[in-house]
Amino acid sequence: MVHTQLAKLGPAFSVRVGDESIAIQGTTEYGWYVGRAELEASSYHYATLDELAFVLINLSLALGSDVGSA
């Protein structure tokens, strides 16, 4: 379900994870960047939407587990 939703968003969009808004850019052909693709050194690159979805789900779980630790 997440993969299908991400595929419909197009080549540039942002997702909200916790209190953070995360910029996503890319294409199926060249992969997906978390952050700004033009600043590749500070961006994270994923080859497929499946990888990107996995990372975003894990990030949301990690942020959720930090809520009670503060």
C-alpha positions as CSV (number, residue, x, y, z in Angstrom):
1,M,0.0,0.0,0.0
2,V,2.8,2.5,0.9
3,H,4.6,1.7,-2.4
4,T,1.4,2.5,-4.4
5,Q,0.9,5.7,-2.6
6,L,4.5,6.9,-3.1
7,A,4.3,6.0,-6.8
8,K,1.3,8.3,-7.3
9,L,3.1,11.4,-5.8
10,G,5.5,12.1,-8.7
11,P,9.2,13.0,-8.9
12,A,9.2,15.5,-6.0
13,F,7.2,15.4,-2.8
14,S,7.6,15.6,0.9
15,V,6.5,13.2,3.6
16,R,5.7,13.9,7.2
17,V,7.4,11.6,9.7
18,G,6.7,12.6,13.3
19,D,7.3,16.4,13.5
20,E,9.6,16.4,10.5
21,S,8.8,17.1,6.8
22,I,11.2,15.2,4.6
23,A,11.8,16.2,1.0
24,I,11.9,13.3,-1.5
25,Q,13.1,13.6,-5.2
26,G,13.7,11.1,-7.9
27,T,12.5,8.8,-10.6
28,T,12.1,5.1,-11.1
29,E,15.0,5.2,-13.6
30,Y,17.5,7.1,-11.5
31,G,16.5,6.3,-7.9
32,W,15.1,8.3,-5.0
33,Y,16.9,10.9,-2.9
34,V,15.9,11.8,0.7
35,G,17.0,15.4,1.0
36,R,18.1,17.5,-2.0
37,A,19.4,15.5,-5.0
38,E,21.6,18.4,-6.1
39,L,23.5,18.1,-2.8
40,E,24.3,14.4,-3.2
41,A,26.9,14.3,-0.5
42,S,24.3,15.2,2.1
43,S,21.5,13.2,0.5
44,Y,20.5,9.6,1.0
45,H,19.9,7.6,-2.3
46,Y,17.6,4.6,-2.7
47,A,17.3,2.6,-5.9
48,T,13.6,1.7,-5.6
49,L,10.4,2.9,-4.1
50,D,10.4,-0.3,-2.1
51,E,13.7,0.7,-0.4
52,L,12.4,4.2,0.2
53,A,9.2,2.9,1.8
54,F,11.2,0.5,4.0
55,V,13.4,3.4,5.2
56,L,10.5,5.8,5.9
57,I,8.6,3.1,7.8
58,N,11.6,2.3,9.9
59,L,12.3,6.0,10.5
60,S,8.7,6.5,11.7
61,L,9.0,3.6,14.1
62,A,12.4,4.8,15.4
63,L,11.0,8.3,16.0
64,G,7.9,6.8,17.7
65,S,10.0,4.8,20.1
66,D,12.0,7.9,21.1
67,V,8.9,9.7,22.3
68,G,8.9,7.9,25.7
69,S,12.6,8.0,26.2
70,A,13.0,11.8,26.7
